[in-house]
């Protein structure tokens, strides 16, 4: 029996004036007619094979009940330790010096290109990533609620701090959430492992941020989804377990 291909893949390379380099990205385009379409940007797109993403996406689209998902997998290069981070502050160790430029690439170059090349807009736009890429995605969504409405954070590097002497007090995302406004339309998916021995800081920073979001007005099961992976680690095998749940969450939102 012939297996239907639920999407087609197109590969692109775009020169970024902001980053002063060629940025490679892959676009996974759902095939067929869908009542609603979501655009998902993914950091570390060069590693999606380690997730088995094409198989996960194929299964999702074949059972999505009219909810199309466009995925743009943005490849990182050797500069990602500088390009990923928070746009407002570098990390105390000096990482993230180009995070603001990466944000500008996303907002002013990549999204306009996608809109004009494919002659369409999308009802919802989401951004997701892993570790530092998850921090980057969350920072961009939080600071551009006029463009994005969904964020996915897998083992997010949320301890990112601008002052090593008072690291917890200066965690950038936590400060942004505490000072920021509540936005009803935003929703967030957080995956974190339960392997406390290896990942206690990841879990701690994630739960601290969720607590602040709840205090701000975001509600569990409405705007906040927590995915705790039993026996999980900060690796692609764990994230591959969470990815189908993330896609189903995206499809069920709004």
N, C-alpha and C positions, 0 to 999 in steps of 0.2 A: 504494500500500500504506500502511495506517495505521501510524504510528510510535507505539509504546507509550511513555507517559510513565512513567518509572521512579520518580518522586517527585512529591509535591505540596508547595507552599510555603505556609506560613502566617506572617503578620506580627504582631508583638506590640510593645507599648510598656508598660514596667513602671517604676513610680516606685521609685527606690532611696533608701532612708533614709540609707544610708552615703554615697552620692555626691550626694545632694540634687538629683537631676535625673531626668528621664524617660530611660530607656535603651531604645532601639529595637533589636530583634533579629528576625531571620528564621529560621524553622525549616524545614529541608528534610527531609521525611518520606518514607522509602522505601516504595514500594507493593509489596504482596505478602508472602509468608511467607519469612522468612529464619531459618536455623538459629542464627545468632549475630548480635548487633547491637552496634555500637560507636557511642558518642556523641562527636562531634568539635565542640569549641568553636573558633571562629575569631575572632581579633581583626581590627579594621578591616573588619568585615562590610559596611560601606557601599561598599566598593571591589571587591566580588567580580565585578561586571560586567566590570571591567578585566582580570580573570583569565580570563573566559569560564568561570566555575566551573560554571554550570548544565550546559553541554555536557560538561564533564569529568566531573561527577557522574553525568549521564545515562549516559554511556558506561561508567563504572565499575560502576554498579548493574546494567546489562544484562549485564555479563560477570563479576559478582562471585561466582558459584557459591555462592549461599546465605549470603553475608556482607553483611548489611545495614549501612548507614551513615547515621546521623542527623547532620545538620550544623546547628549553631546559629551563625549569623553575627551577631556582636555589633557594632553600629554604634558608632563613636567620634564624638566631636564636637570642638569647639575646645579642650577641656580634656585631650585625650589626651596631650599632652606632660607633663602632671602625673599622669595616671592610669596611664600605662604606665611600667614600670620595675621595680625590686625593692622588695619590701615592707619589707625590713629597713633599707635605706639610701637616702637621696636621692643623686642624682648631685652631683658637686662643683659643677656649674654651676647647681644648684637645681632641676633637673627631677626629676619623679617624686615630688613631695610628697604625692600622693594615691594612690600605688601600693598602699599598705596598705588603703585604703578600697576600691579597685577589687577587690583580692583578696577582701575581705569580701563585696562585692556578688556575686562569682562563687560563693563557697562558701556563704554564708548566705541569699542571695536568689534568684539565678538557678537554681542546681541544684535547690533544693527546689521552686521553681515548676515546673520542667520535670517533675520526678518526679511531683508531684501532679496537674498538668494533664493529662499524658499517661498517668497511672496505670501507670508502668513504671519499671524501672531498666535499666541497660545493663551487659553483661558487661565491657566495657572503656570507659574514658573517656580521651579525648585532648584536648590543647589545642595550638593552633598559631598562628603569627602571623609578621609580616614586620617586619624592622628592630626598632624599639622594641616593636612588638607581639609579635615573636618572643621578645625578652628577657622580656617580661611573662609570656608563656605558659610559658616554661621555668622561670622563678622560681616560678610557682604550682604547676606539676607537681612540681618538685624538693622544695618545702616541704609538699606535701600528698600524699604517696605512699599514704596511706590512701584517697584519692579517685580520683586519676589514676594511669595507668600508662604513658602515651605522651605524647611532646612532639614537635612539629615546629617547627623554627627555620629560617626563610628569611632569609638575609642578616642574621642576628641582630646587634643592637647590643650585642655582648658586651664591648666595651671600657668599659662603664658603670663608672665609678670614683667612690669617695667622697672621693678626695683628689687634686686636680690636680697637686700637687707630686711625688707618687710614684704616678702614674696606674696603671702596670702592676701594681705591688705591691698596689694597693687595688681591683683589678677585683672587683666584688662577687660575680658568679657563680663566678668562679674560686676565690675564697676559700670560698664556700659548698660547692663540690664538694670542695675540699681538706680542709675540716674535717668534712664530712658523712659519713654512713655509706653503705656499699654496699647497694643494695636490688636484689635479684635480679630482681624483676618489672618494673622500670622499663626503658623503651627510648626511644631518642632518634634523631630524623632531623634531620640538619643539611644544609642546602643553602647553598653559597657559590659565588660566581663566580670565574672564573680570570682576570678582567681585572685584572691586578695594578696597572696604572696608576691605575685608578679605585677599586679595592676592596682594596688590599693590607692595610689594617688589619682589614677584615671577615674576610678569610681568616686573617690572623695570629691574631686573637683567637679565632676558631673552632677553629683547629688547636691552639692552646695549651690550650683548654678540653678538647678531645677527648683530648689527651695526659694531662691530669689524670684524666679519667674512666677511661682505660685503666689508669692507675696505681692507681686506686681498685678496679678489678676488672671494669669493663665491657668487653665484648669486641666487636670489629668483627664485623659480620654476624650477631651474636646480639642484642646490646642497642644497638649503635651502627651507624647507617647514614649514610654520607657521600655527598652528591650534589654533585659539582663540575661546574658547567655551563660548558662550553667557550664562550668568547666572551660569557659572561654578565655582567650588570650588576645593580645593586640596583634592579630595576624589575619591573613586573608582567609584562612579556613574558618575562623570565627565569623568574620564579616560576611562570608558566603552564606553562612547559616542565617544571618539576620537579613540579608538583602531581599529575599522573596517577601518577607514580612514588611520591609520598608516599601517595596513597590505596591503591595496590597494596601498599605496605609495611605500611600499617595493616591491610589485609585479611589479610595473610599472617602477622601477629603473633599467636600464641597462639590 
